[in-house]
Amino acid sequence: MKIQHIYIVFILFSFFSCEDVIDVDVPESEPRLVIDASIDWYKGTAGNEQSIKLTLTAPFFNEGVPPANNAIVFITDQNNNTYNFIEDGNTGVYKNLNFIPVLNHDYELTIVYKNDTYKGTEKLLPVSELEYVEQNLEGGLTGEDTEIKAFFTDPADEENYYFFEFIPSIPILPTLDTFKDEFVNGNLIFGFYVDEDIEPGDSITIRNHGVSERFYEFMFVLIQQTGEGGGPFETQPATVRGNCMNITNPDNYPLGYFRLSEVSELTYRIND
């Protein structure tokens, strides 16, 4: 009986201590430039301090995202004014402190990186002021989620597209959303946010950006793909192309987007 007991313990020990190391051969491609060129002009500010972030694509299991250093970056407006963006150390963040935003003016971004020239064009679009917020502490499918509605008045007789950011004060990821006024043109409308973790006493920063139709479509698809989830070994969604092109070598196209927006921002505290 004693021998049987020892035998069973040995079998269990062997079962739990056995491990197989699996080497996964993940295919790698040449790094591409990733352009995060979001020029945001917050209402009530001069809008002169702007930054552009350049990074490179990296293998899935890399621990960090490598910056794209030593690029030449500048924006030219429709009056041929040029704004140079200078890299802050080796961060891949390029800054300009003298930018002059003008609503409905056209701007062109130029990036020279490793002998390739990238360009993108966009218009700086206005946005309506966020007016007020309504909350519901008994929302969602369960009746226990917090719902937030941020209201604004859409301009009449024109097409408008919006990009929303909802940034809670608690340590959870921000929520991004897009909206168009196709069926509510000229009406009082709202951006909508729902979350099960945010509670009374917490706050949420709400930002509404005026964007172009092309950016709306780009971000709409990107948000949908991100929301679908999926593991690293499942079939990945198609690459979402932005509005920047490599005019030197079109096959080596960049990722990301060049966007200019007026932004309405407010911070709302959740009440009991």
PyMOL commands that set and color helices and strands:
alter all, ss='L'
color gray80, all
select helices_A, chain A and resi 2-17+213-228
alter helices_A, ss='H'
color red, helices_A
select strands_A, chain A and resi 33-42+50-56+72-77+82-87+93-96+106-113+116-123+132-139+145-153+161-168+175-180+188-195+203-211+244-246+255-269
alter strands_A, ss='S'
color yellow, strands_A
deselect
rebuild
show_as cartoon
